[in-house]
């Protein structure tokens, strides 16, 4: 009797492949929606981190994005060069660099939210409302302590 679920050796039908395919589909949609704004999906997450709490440290943004320090620094440098953010040293602890939205960064928030909604709608386009709720719940459970 075969065990329920996929096998790592079944490359066509295992969870890792499905997650990778969904990720690629979402990033393609996000990139399509963000290109007119001069952004890509890799920088999108940092702006959302600042929409939730402006003035976070670079490290806190990297942690929220699930990125290493070098990747976060590259993304933030590009956002700063493009005028979406500013960075400055913390007044109390000069070792910490704080990141703030510029006016240009604040001005595109509505468009970024819309791009995210299009991406999520595309992700859920093959699901009905109940399946969408179940899918979200399963993803949340599967992420476990990653979300904390």
N, C-alpha and C positions, 0 to 999 in steps of 0.2 A: 504494500500500500504506500503510495507516494504522500509525502508530507505536504500539508497545505502551505501555500505561499510559493515564492519563487526560489530558485536556486542561483547562487552566484555563477554557476556554470551555464545557466540559461541566459545568455547575454541579451537575447531579444526581449525577455520578459521579466527582468529583475528590477527591484525598486530603485537601485542606483541609476540605471539607464532611464527609467521614467522621470526621476527627479531631474536628471541632466537635461532631458528633452524639454521638460516644462520650464526649467531655468533659461535655456536657450530661446525658447519661444517668447518668454516674458521679456528677456533683454532685447530681442529684436524689435518687439512692439514698443518698448520704452525708448530705444534708440530712434526709432521712426518718429515717435511723438516729440522727443527732446531735441532732435537735430535742428529744427527751426530756432530753438533757443540757444544754440551753440553749446549744448551739453550732451553728455552720454550717460548711460546707466551707472557708470562707475562713480560719478560725482553727485548723482541724484541723492543718494543715501545721506551724504554729508549735509546737504542743504536741509533735508528733512530733519536731521538731528538738531540743526539750529532752529528750525521752525518750532520744534518742541521745547527747546531751551537754548536761547541765544547766549553766547559767552562761554560755552563749554570749552574745556581744554582739548588740545589736539589729541591727547591720549584717550580721553573720554569719547570723542568722536570715533576714533579708531576702534575702540572697544565696542561701541554701538553698531558700527559697520561690520564688525567681525573681520577687520583688516589688521595687518601688521603695521607697525609704526612707519616703515618706509613707504608702503603703499598709500597710507593716509597722508603722509607729508607730500607725496607727489600729487595726489588728487587736490589737496588743499592749496598747494602752490599754483596749480592750474586755475582753480576757482578764484584765487586772489589775483592772478594775472589777468583773468577775464573780468574782474571787477565785481564778482558776486559776494565776496567776503573780504574782511580785513582781519589781520592777526596782530596781536600785541602781547607783550609780557604782562603777566599777572602783577598787580601792584604790591601784593604781599609776599609772593614767592616768585622771584625772577626766573626760576628754572622752568616755570609753567608758561606755556603759550596759550592764550585764550583766543577763540575764534568767534567773530561776530559777523552777522549778515550786514552787507552794505544795502543801500537803498535799492540798487539794482537787484540784489538777491531777494529782498522783500517783495519787490514788484512782480516777480515771476511766480510767487507761491501758488496763486490760483491755477496757473498753467501747469505747474508741476503736479498739483493735486489731480487735475484733469488727466494728465498723462498717466499717472498711477492708476486712476480709475479705469482708463481704457485698457491698460495692461492686465489688471485684475479681471475685468469683464472678458477679455480674450482668454485668460486662463480658465475661467469658469464657463465659457461659452458652450461646452458640451455637457454641462451639468444642469439639472433642474434645481429649484430653490432648496429642497431638502438635501440633495446631494452636495450642494455648495456648502451648506451648514455642516454636514458630516465631514466633508473634505477639510474644512477649516479646523474643526475639532480634532480630527486625526493628525493634521499637521502640527497643531499646538501640542498634542500629547507626544508625538514623535520627537519634537524638539526638546521636550523635557526641561532639564536644568539650563539649557542653552539660553532660554528666554529670561532667566533670572538675572 
